[in-house]
């Protein structure tokens, strides 16, 4: 049904060449946002002319980018065949997707199906109905090419909010896909702390553009917030606390709030400051509304809601929020001057990220990475981890290599030796995980680490005795050799003891060295349990059995 | 300095025998709370008589339990020697602990030092100054005997709050250490949701006692809350929402709130309900205070703050709070009647517990267990895990056993074979962790699992090629045998492919079977990578090299 008119000679009546070319170029590179922007400033007649000019595939792509009201007006300018065809396409997009023949079972599938069929209009509608957090989740669950297309269908005014819910790697990538002016527009309505996060995640140049697009007052605030580490009270805070004086009455505060018309999101506290901006205490909104109107702020405020020093680590902030069930908290500088406030939503993100990080680091993975990153990129990242672990594997092999003569004489040793290493590894990783988590939660401290060691050693002796006897008997039954059984049992007992010691000591040492125990702990532990396990088993066998 | 008077004959002037005996018995079993209760109803003169009656050790123990005002009055009744001695002891307890000779470097050490020296008065003061959450953290960091003593020094009125911050196992144990009447007194002031948690954690009998000690109205609420699973919206909710009607004005609502005098903690929303209790929407406190006084609730309320169905899973509740940055949310039944509200502090606990659980389950540990549980108890728990892993180890050994003849001829194979299994295990655990986390975060769904598999296979091919060549060359250099190198490389490539497939499939299958992939995933994966690794390496060697 190739009905596209060949380029005619009366080019003058056609859309300005530059616009058409720009649109065709943008269509080709999937920059749908730019296409929509260009279309918005064209006359419907010119759009119709352009539609007739394009081949079927490009025409449908362009049609997917015309909004509802533009669509209507453009249809009038089209020839009857094309009009019927495109109008039909639009009507189909209107039907809810669960009525189509192959109803997708989930939102993700619905989106992927719409993408596969090029039904970008329908996709745009689905995305429009979703909460920004859900859109972010969906984008993360899409492979890069589809993600790129879906992202291009997110309205600019919602794109900023979506960015704040994404993990670092994907956030940076998608922010860079936007034209700088769109990025600025998308982030104009964001809270300052979200904007700070974004600026920190972007390449310096783009981040600077964002910074300079802000109003002077905001830029100063942003710059001061950017001066604190991302993972500190300063990096977490927002510069929007409502401030009141201690000597005014509740009724005056209520009048002041009505003048403000709108409080910042998640406001549960008003901050009480003196004339010089020193933080004095906080007034709960829930107590302000129940107070007698003539009561003074000084009678109502809480002096025990302490200001968090701006340099406090994110970890400590999270602990404070959890311990005191805080919804928000004031942030102060070293002179107790109020700088801003931290809200619980950012703390929740921090907590989730922290625990996520431990889990991912245990497997040598980066928690902020895109799980659909290009295969080559992911391969390179994981190759490093495999390479590090190869050192472990080769040190184990080297130990075995020392006992080749023994193995030649008693091949049963080769059969049984993985059991020694495996039991040690499992037992050690239990101690390791316990200590890593205990350090994170504060259950393990200088004051009780020795008790913990004694317990872990006790447990490993009991379990070592139990399982070394069981395994020794099994191996005697298997190979009919009491000597092998005895050596095997002894090696397992020894290895479990070393595993407990190593699982206890490694995270403490790494922690003191400032290395994340979750990241490096298990590699080092496995090296220890492999080397000790093989050495003990083959060494004892060489001495006692040959 | 044994100056204790022997029991004299004028027993009549002594404290009633039953009280003294009860105190001596309570002292002996470390029930300090009971000691303090008994002391409180005795005359200071009788306390003095009892003090003189006891031997030095018991006397000091008893002295540690007399409160400041009782202390003063008891001193008057004592003989001069004893008075000087005990008064000196008290004065020492008053000095801040950082002035003593061996200043402890942390709170934990200070507490343990006080416990070791029997300075329970000082300990009581330290605990009194700490936030209940910190007390809970401290108790968790103490070994059981010291924990028991420290717990006995927590005031009854604070003990309830402390219990809510503890992990399940320790919470249950410490709640049972309290006398039932103390437990009831301690929990009387708790919010209902915290009381529900506690009742669920206690043995049925004790839980029932707690339930029946509540007022009738509270008991009905508690019973209805107890009827929902702990990990659901019903189990998380509190039955204390403030309810208002849609047709009243802001000023009427404010008047109503002032009548209430006090709002429940963490109130940021007022729930709008109709005459029959159907939930209609929510009014933000922060918008109520900025509204014009004559505006009606119907104009101010948000219809888009949806009620959470009471049967919603905890996981989904957490996701809702995170996605929408909620501080609290209404809970409704299937007829949309308002039942209660969930506050963000409970959601934070849920989030932390969830991530904690994944980390601990990966190592076969229970996240709610006491890390200072008796060695025998912990050993038994871990023994199960080691036993399960033994199956893995023996299946690997069994595979090697199939190739004993091969190993006898080429002992170099025994040296290199752990490398194959190790590389497979590492690569597989990366895929496994990625999928487990992806499932938890919703990044991995039915709609994209195949793409993920393709990526993981792609990564394993690239890394397999890279590392199999490296390892093959290293082994050729080591053993000077090209055949062994080739077989080793091929086996590693094969094992990495299987590892990716297994790491991808295992969590999906377990998830569908309703088994926590974090708990069982790594054992099954290791079995696969060990068996495949050894089989591929030794099998190829048997076919190609002999």
Interface residues (C-beta under 8 A of the other chain):
Chain A: X104 X105 X106 X108 X109 X111 X112 X131 X133 X134 X137 X140 X141 X142 X143 X165 X254 X257 X258 X260 X261 X262 X263 X265 X266 X267 X268 X285 X286 X287 X288 X289 X290 X291 X292 X321 X322 X323 X324 X325 X327 X344 X345 X347 X348 X349 X351 X352 X354 X355 X356 X358 X359 X360 X362 X363 X364 X365 X367 X371 X372 X375 X376 X378 X379 X382 X383 X385 X386 X387 X389 X390 X392 X393 X394 X396 X397 X400 X401 X404 X407 X408 X411 X412 X414 X415 X416 X417 X418 X419 X421 X422 X423 X426 X427 X429 X430 X432 X433 X434 X436 X437 X438 X441 X442 X443 X444 X445 X446 X447 X448 X451 X452 X455 X458 X459 X462 X463 X466 X467 X470 X471 X474 X478 X526 X530 X534
Chain B: X104 X105 X106 X108 X109 X111 X112 X131 X133 X134 X137 X140 X141 X142 X143 X165 X254 X257 X258 X260 X261 X262 X263 X265 X266 X267 X268 X285 X286 X287 X288 X289 X290 X291 X292 X321 X322 X323 X324 X325 X327 X344 X345 X347 X348 X349 X351 X352 X354 X355 X356 X358 X359 X360 X362 X363 X364 X365 X367 X371 X372 X375 X376 X378 X379 X382 X383 X385 X386 X387 X389 X390 X392 X393 X394 X396 X397 X400 X401 X404 X407 X408 X411 X412 X414 X415 X416 X417 X418 X419 X421 X422 X423 X426 X427 X429 X430 X432 X433 X434 X436 X437 X438 X441 X442 X443 X444 X445 X446 X447 X448 X451 X452 X455 X458 X459 X462 X463 X466 X467 X470 X471 X474 X478 X526 X530 X534
